[in-house]
Amino acid sequence: MRACIEPRCPELTMATRCAFHAKTSTRNHGGVSPSRRGYGADYQRQRLALLGQPCALRLYGCTEIADTAQHTDSGELVPACGHCNFADGARRSHETRGDRVDSGLRSAVPLVTRFYTHGGTR
C-alpha cells in the first residue's frame, strides 16, 4: 500500500488515489458517468460508426485514420484521429481564452464542411 497522491492526504491505498479522491478527481470527471455527461448509448453508437474512417480534420501531424469522434460547431460528430481531435480542442480552448494560437493549428471547420460536401471522400 502507498499514500494517496493528492497533496496532504494521509490515506493509504492500493491505487493512486484514495476512495475519496478517486471520486472527486478531474481525470474521471468528478465521478460522473459518461452517460450522465451526455455520452449515452446513442452517442456510443454514432462514435463507433465513425471509427476506422478517414480523419475529417487533417491537421498537421494527422494519423489519417479516425480512432475517436470530434464534435463540430453544429453539434454533429465527425471522424477524427486522436492527434487532430486533441489539437483542434486545444485550438478552440486557446481561442476561447483569447490566447494567441499557433498558425499550425488551423480551423478544422472548412475541412469538415469539405468532407461532408464530397460525400466523405477526399
N, CA, C and O of each residue as an XYZ file, in Angstrom:
488
protein
N       0.843     -1.191      0.000
C       0.000      0.000      0.000
C       0.883      1.247      0.000
O       2.029      1.231      0.449
N       0.301      2.326     -0.522
C       1.032      3.582     -0.575
C       0.084      4.732     -0.274
O      -1.135      4.562     -0.250
N       0.658      5.894     -0.047
C      -0.150      7.069      0.267
C      -0.846      7.574     -0.996
O      -0.323      7.451     -2.103
N      -2.015      8.135     -0.807
C      -2.766      8.770     -1.893
C      -1.896      9.857     -2.512
O      -1.171     10.544     -1.791
N      -1.953     10.030     -3.833
C      -1.089     11.013     -4.500
C      -1.562     12.455     -4.340
O      -0.848     13.381     -4.726
N      -2.738     12.658     -3.783
C      -3.219     14.021     -3.556
C      -2.424     14.661     -2.413
O      -2.177     14.019     -1.392
N      -2.027     15.918     -2.586
C      -1.235     16.588     -1.544
C      -1.916     16.567     -0.180
O      -3.120     16.803     -0.071
N      -1.146     16.287      0.841
C      -1.553     16.275      2.253
C      -2.605     15.233      2.604
O      -3.233     15.331      3.658
N      -2.813     14.239      1.750
C      -3.773     13.170      2.071
C      -3.003     12.003      2.690
O      -2.113     11.443      2.050
N      -3.334     11.636      3.921
C      -2.595     10.574      4.607
C      -3.129      9.163      4.329
O      -2.548      8.185      4.800
N      -4.217      9.047      3.579
C      -4.835      7.735      3.363
C      -3.937      6.794      2.575
O      -3.276      7.204      1.622
N      -3.921      5.531      2.983
C      -3.186      4.504      2.262
C      -4.124      3.807      1.285
O      -5.296      3.581      1.585
N      -3.591      3.470      0.109
C      -4.416      2.870     -0.933
C      -3.588      1.925     -1.797
O      -2.362      2.025     -1.842
N      -4.258      1.020     -2.474
C      -3.585      0.150     -3.436
C      -3.526      0.837     -4.808
O      -2.699      0.479     -5.647
N      -4.392      1.809     -5.029
C      -4.441      2.555     -6.291
C      -3.628      3.840     -6.132
O      -2.906      4.004     -5.148
N      -3.745      4.743     -7.091
C      -3.012      6.004     -6.995
C      -3.704      7.007     -6.076
O      -3.040      7.830     -5.446
N      -5.030      6.945     -5.995
C      -5.790      7.849     -5.132
C      -6.646      7.053     -4.152
O      -7.070      5.936     -4.451
N      -6.894      7.633     -2.983
C      -7.781      7.004     -2.008
C      -9.214      7.035     -2.540
O      -9.482      7.688     -3.549
N     -10.122      6.348     -1.884
C     -11.512      6.265     -2.355
C     -12.146      7.651     -2.480
O     -12.871      7.910     -3.441
N     -11.885      8.544     -1.524
C     -12.472      9.880     -1.566
C     -11.958     10.658     -2.776
O     -12.756     11.226     -3.523
N     -10.645     10.693     -2.982
C     -10.079     11.476     -4.079
C     -10.315     10.843     -5.442
O     -10.327     11.552     -6.448
N     -10.501      9.551     -5.503
C     -10.816      8.903     -6.776
C     -12.174      9.374     -7.282
O     -12.365      9.520     -8.490
N     -13.110      9.611     -6.382
C     -14.443     10.083     -6.775
C     -14.441     11.535     -7.204
O     -15.263     11.939     -8.027
N     -13.529     12.328     -6.660
C     -13.533     13.767     -6.947
C     -12.471     14.182     -7.956
O     -12.353     15.368     -8.264
N     -11.703     13.246     -8.473
C     -10.646     13.568     -9.421
C     -11.225     14.138    -10.712
O     -12.269     13.686    -11.184
N     -10.542     15.135    -11.282
C     -10.984     15.681    -12.564
C     -10.680     14.718    -13.700
O     -11.274     14.824    -14.773
N      -9.760     13.776    -13.483
C      -9.432     12.806    -14.526
C     -10.628     11.921    -14.841
O     -10.762     11.443    -15.968
N     -11.499     11.696    -13.862
C     -12.685     10.883    -14.116
C     -13.946     11.745    -14.065
O     -15.032     11.242    -13.779
N     -13.802     13.033    -14.341
C     -14.929     13.983    -14.397
C     -15.717     14.003    -13.095
O     -16.946     14.080    -13.103
N     -15.007     13.932    -11.985
C     -15.649     14.023    -10.680
C     -16.550     12.842    -10.363
O     -17.467     12.965     -9.552
N     -16.306     11.716    -10.982
C     -17.097     10.517    -10.712
C     -18.412     10.464    -11.477
O     -19.206      9.546    -11.273
N     -18.656     11.437    -12.357
C     -19.897     11.450    -13.137
C     -19.721     10.519    -14.338
O     -18.743     10.634    -15.077
N     -20.649      9.615    -14.527
C     -20.542      8.616    -15.591
C     -20.675      9.262    -16.973
O     -21.272     10.331    -17.104
N     -20.115      8.611    -18.011
C     -20.244      9.156    -19.365
C     -21.700      9.357    -19.789
O     -22.016     10.356    -20.435
N     -22.583      8.433    -19.439
C     -23.982      8.581    -19.851
C     -24.633      9.796    -19.180
O     -25.489     10.443    -19.783
N     -24.244     10.109    -17.955
C     -24.807     11.286    -17.280
C     -24.210     12.579    -17.822
O     -24.785     13.650    -17.630
N     -23.057     12.494    -18.499
C     -22.447     13.672    -19.120
C     -22.916     13.852    -20.555
O     -22.433     14.749    -21.246
N     -23.856     13.012    -21.028
C     -24.404     13.154    -22.364
C     -23.808     12.210    -23.389
O     -24.063     12.359    -24.584
N     -23.018     11.239    -22.949
C     -22.389     10.286    -23.865
C     -22.986      8.900    -23.660
O     -22.271      7.948    -23.347
N     -24.288      8.794    -23.838
C     -25.011      7.544    -23.639
C     -24.938      6.615    -24.833
O     -24.022      6.708    -25.650
N     -25.903      5.722    -24.930
C     -25.914      4.685    -25.959
C     -25.964      5.270    -27.379
O     -25.281      4.765    -28.269
N     -26.750      6.312    -27.601
C     -26.832      6.919    -28.941
C     -25.480      7.472    -29.368
O     -25.031      7.235    -30.490
N     -24.831      8.213    -28.469
C     -23.510      8.755    -28.773
C     -22.526      7.626    -29.052
O     -21.770      7.693    -30.021
N     -22.526      6.596    -28.222
C     -21.582      5.488    -28.402
C     -21.791      4.799    -29.756
O     -20.820      4.414    -30.407
N     -23.046      4.640    -30.183
C     -23.324      4.040    -31.497
C     -22.801      4.918    -32.627
O     -22.172      4.425    -33.564
N     -23.063      6.218    -32.535
C     -22.595      7.145    -33.566
C     -21.068      7.161    -33.629
O     -20.487      7.151    -34.714
N     -20.427      7.186    -32.471
C     -18.968      7.207    -32.404
C     -18.390      5.926    -32.996
O     -17.438      5.978    -33.774
N     -18.951      4.794    -32.637
C     -18.461      3.516    -33.128
C     -18.535      3.431    -34.658
O     -17.659      2.849    -35.298
N     -19.589      4.018    -35.234
C     -19.751      4.003    -36.691
C     -18.677      4.842    -37.393
O     -18.382      4.607    -38.565
N     -18.094      5.810    -36.693
C     -17.086      6.683    -37.289
C     -15.663      6.137    -37.190
O     -14.797      6.518    -37.977
N     -15.420      5.258    -36.240
C     -14.070      4.744    -36.024
C     -13.591      3.970    -37.244
O     -14.346      3.198    -37.835
N     -12.349      4.178    -37.612
C     -11.761      3.498    -38.756
C     -11.934      4.238    -40.074
O     -11.301      3.877    -41.066
N     -12.776      5.266    -40.106
C     -12.945      6.067    -41.319
C     -11.775      7.048    -41.441
O     -11.027      7.229    -40.481
N     -11.609      7.675    -42.594
C     -10.553      8.682    -42.739
C     -10.830      9.874    -41.817
O     -11.980     10.279    -41.647
N      -9.789     10.422    -41.236
C      -9.916     11.590    -40.361
C     -10.450     12.768    -41.168
O      -9.933     13.067    -42.245
N     -11.474     13.433    -40.658
C     -12.089     14.559    -41.359
C     -11.354     15.877    -41.107
O     -11.586     16.851    -41.824
N     -10.476     15.928    -40.108
C      -9.848     17.191    -39.747
C      -8.539     17.447    -40.502
O      -8.294     18.570    -40.943
N      -7.718     16.445    -40.651
C      -6.466     16.506    -41.403
C      -5.577     17.689    -41.007
O      -5.114     18.429    -41.875
N      -5.338     17.875    -39.714
C      -4.436     18.912    -39.250
C      -2.997     18.422    -39.355
O      -2.768     17.238    -39.602
N      -2.035     19.301    -39.174
C      -0.632     18.929    -39.245
C      -0.352     17.817    -38.228
O      -0.682     17.954    -37.050
N       0.245     16.738    -38.677
C       0.550     15.607    -37.808
C      -0.539     14.551    -37.790
O      -0.475     13.622    -36.985
N      -1.531     14.667    -38.650
C      -2.669     13.741    -38.713
C      -2.206     12.308    -38.952
O      -1.302     12.062    -39.751
N      -2.834     11.367    -38.251
C      -2.526      9.948    -38.461
C      -3.458      9.323    -39.487
O      -3.303      8.150    -39.826
N      -4.424     10.089    -39.987
C      -5.320      9.778    -41.100
C      -6.457      8.796    -40.825
O      -7.431      8.792    -41.578
N      -6.386      7.974    -39.799
C      -7.462      7.022    -39.502
C      -8.139      7.432    -38.197
O      -7.469      7.631    -37.183
N      -9.471      7.559    -38.223
C     -10.219      8.003    -37.050
C     -10.208      6.935    -35.958
O     -10.575      5.783    -36.187
N      -9.780      7.345    -34.775
C      -9.881      6.476    -33.618
C     -10.708      7.140    -32.519
O     -10.765      6.666    -31.384
N     -11.354      8.261    -32.892
C     -12.242      8.969    -31.979
C     -13.223      9.798    -32.816
O     -13.172      9.776    -34.046
N     -14.099     10.515    -32.151
C     -15.070     11.369    -32.844
C     -14.901     12.802    -32.350
O     -14.632     13.031    -31.170
N     -15.057     13.755    -33.248
C     -14.926     15.168    -32.923
C     -16.279     15.841    -33.050
O     -17.008     15.601    -34.012
N     -16.619     16.681    -32.083
C     -17.857     17.473    -32.150
C     -17.606     18.690    -33.027
O     -16.597     19.376    -32.862
N     -18.509     18.962    -33.952
C     -18.405     20.179    -34.756
C     -19.169     21.294    -34.061
O     -19.855     21.055    -33.067
N     -19.053     22.511    -34.580
C     -19.776     23.641    -34.001
C     -21.284     23.427    -34.049
O     -22.011     23.939    -33.197
N     -21.759     22.672    -35.040
C     -23.203     22.439    -35.169
C     -23.680     21.259    -34.318
O     -24.870     20.943    -34.311
N     -22.757     20.605    -33.600
C     -23.137     19.510    -32.717
C     -23.042     18.133    -33.349
O     -23.315     17.130    -32.691
N     -22.657     18.072    -34.625
C     -22.501     16.773    -35.284
C     -21.200     16.116    -34.850
O     -20.293     16.776    -34.343
N     -21.122     14.820    -35.055
C     -19.880     14.091    -34.825
C     -19.236     13.778    -36.164
O     -19.919     13.379    -37.107
N     -17.929     13.955    -36.252
C     -17.187     13.603    -37.453
C     -16.018     12.719    -37.051
O     -15.547     12.806    -35.917
N     -15.535     11.862    -37.963
C     -14.404     11.010    -37.630
C     -13.129     11.840    -37.469
O     -12.884     12.768    -38.241
N     -12.324     11.503    -36.470
C     -11.073     12.222    -36.235
C     -10.047     11.290    -35.612
O     -10.388     10.411    -34.820
N      -8.798     11.488    -35.975
C      -7.735     10.745    -35.284
C      -7.513     11.451    -33.942
O      -7.879     12.615    -33.778
N      -6.926     10.754    -33.010
C      -6.709     11.328    -31.683
C      -5.871     12.588    -31.723
O      -6.128     13.529    -30.971
N      -4.867     12.620    -32.593
C      -3.998     13.790    -32.693
C      -4.805     15.030    -33.103
O      -4.724     16.072    -32.452
N      -5.579     14.909    -34.180
C      -6.354     16.055    -34.667
C      -7.435     16.475    -33.674
O      -7.686     17.667    -33.500
N      -8.074     15.509    -33.027
C      -9.105     15.807    -32.036
C      -8.497     16.638    -30.911
O      -9.067     17.653    -30.508
N      -7.344     16.210    -30.404
C      -6.687     16.938    -29.323
C      -6.235     18.320    -29.794
O      -6.454     19.311    -29.098
N      -5.599     18.395    -30.983
C      -5.084     19.664    -31.496
C      -6.215     20.667    -31.733
O      -6.075     21.845    -31.404
N      -7.330     20.211    -32.299
C      -8.449     21.114    -32.554
C      -9.083     21.565    -31.236
O      -9.486     22.721    -31.104
N      -9.170     20.666    -30.274
C      -9.693     21.041    -28.956
C      -8.809     22.070    -28.276
O      -9.307     23.005    -27.649
N      -7.488     21.900    -28.400
C      -6.552     22.865    -27.818
C      -6.699     24.220    -28.501
O      -6.691     25.259    -27.841
N      -6.834     24.203    -29.830
C      -7.008     25.455    -30.570
C      -8.265     26.180    -30.108
O      -8.242     27.385    -29.859
N      -9.356     25.440    -29.997
C     -10.621     26.047    -29.566
C     -10.513     26.596    -28.143
O     -11.043     27.667    -27.847
N      -9.837     25.873    -27.277
C      -9.661     26.311    -25.896
C      -8.875     27.610    -25.840
O      -9.231     28.521    -25.093
N      -7.809     27.703    -26.626
C      -6.998     28.919    -26.643
C      -7.758     30.085    -27.244
O      -7.611     31.217    -26.782
N      -8.564     29.838    -28.261
C      -9.351     30.914    -28.855
C     -10.390     31.430    -27.868
O     -10.640     32.633    -27.799
N     -10.988     30.537    -27.114
C     -11.990     30.924    -26.123
C     -11.372     31.817    -25.056
O     -11.992     32.776    -24.595
N     -10.131     31.485    -24.667
C      -9.444     32.268    -23.633
C      -8.800     33.517    -24.192
O      -8.350     34.373    -23.429
N      -8.746     33.642    -25.522
C      -8.142     34.813    -26.132
C      -6.640     34.708    -26.290
O      -5.979     35.708    -26.571
N      -6.079     33.505    -26.114
C      -4.642     33.300    -26.295
C      -4.279     33.355    -27.771
O      -5.128     33.176    -28.645
N      -3.023     33.602    -28.025
C      -2.531     33.543    -29.402
C      -2.469     32.078    -29.817
O      -1.998     31.237    -29.051
N      -2.934     31.771    -31.008
C      -2.992     30.398    -31.492
C      -1.889     30.175    -32.511
O      -1.677     31.003    -33.396
N      -1.185     29.053    -32.387
C      -0.149     28.675    -33.345
C      -0.804     28.509    -34.708
O      -1.837     27.849    -34.820
N      -0.224     29.094    -35.735
C      -0.824     29.032    -37.067
C      -0.870     27.614    -37.613
O      -1.607     27.356    -38.565
N      -0.100     26.678    -37.036
C      -0.139     25.285    -37.476
C      -1.439     24.598    -37.107
O      -1.764     23.546    -37.659
N      -2.182     25.177    -36.185
C      -3.455     24.588    -35.772
C      -4.593     25.363    -36.430
O      -5.333     26.085    -35.762
N      -4.720     25.208    -37.717
C      -5.759     25.935    -38.439
C      -7.141     25.354    -38.123
O      -7.254     24.227    -37.639
N      -8.147     26.103    -38.390
C      -9.510     25.672    -38.094
C      -9.886     24.424    -38.888
O      -9.560     24.299    -40.068
N     -10.567     23.520    -38.228
C     -10.987     22.285    -38.882
C     -12.357     22.436    -39.542
O     -12.766     21.561    -40.306
N     -13.062     23.511    -39.268
C     -14.423     23.646    -39.781
C     -14.477     23.597    -41.308
O     -15.334     22.888    -41.836
N     -13.611     24.310    -42.061
C     -13.681     24.195    -43.527
C     -13.390     22.773    -43.999
O     -13.981     22.312    -44.976
N     -12.495     22.083    -43.321
C     -12.174     20.711    -43.711
C     -13.354     19.779    -43.480
O     -13.640     18.912    -44.306
N     -14.035     19.957    -42.361
C     -15.188     19.122    -42.055
C     -16.294     19.380    -43.064
O     -16.955     18.447    -43.520
N     -16.498     20.654    -43.414
C     -17.504     21.002    -44.413
C     -17.170     20.345    -45.741
O     -18.043     19.787    -46.405
N     -15.889     20.417    -46.127
C     -15.467     19.802    -47.384
C     -15.673     18.289    -47.330
O     -16.064     17.688    -48.331
N     -15.419     17.669    -46.188
C     -15.583     16.227    -46.021
C     -17.024     15.834    -46.325
O     -17.259     14.875    -47.060
N     -17.982     16.554    -45.775
C     -19.380     16.203    -45.985
C     -19.892     16.637    -47.366
O     -20.775     15.986    -47.926
N     -19.352     17.717    -47.914
C     -19.766     18.179    -49.234
C     -19.419     17.144    -50.302
O     -20.168     16.961    -51.261
N     -18.291     16.473    -50.134
C     -17.834     15.491    -51.113
C     -18.185     14.072    -50.711
O     -17.524     13.130    -51.147
N     -19.193     13.899    -49.902
C     -19.682     12.568    -49.545
C     -18.701     11.734    -48.739
O     -18.699     10.507    -48.838
N     -17.862     12.396    -47.934
C     -16.942     11.650    -47.073
C     -15.682     11.190    -47.756
O     -14.928     10.399    -47.189
N     -15.430     11.673    -48.981
C     -14.198     11.291    -49.682
C     -13.258     12.470    -49.725
O     -13.656     13.609    -49.481
N     -12.030     12.195    -50.031
C     -11.026     13.274    -50.073
C     -10.693     13.621    -51.476
O      -9.869     14.504    -51.714
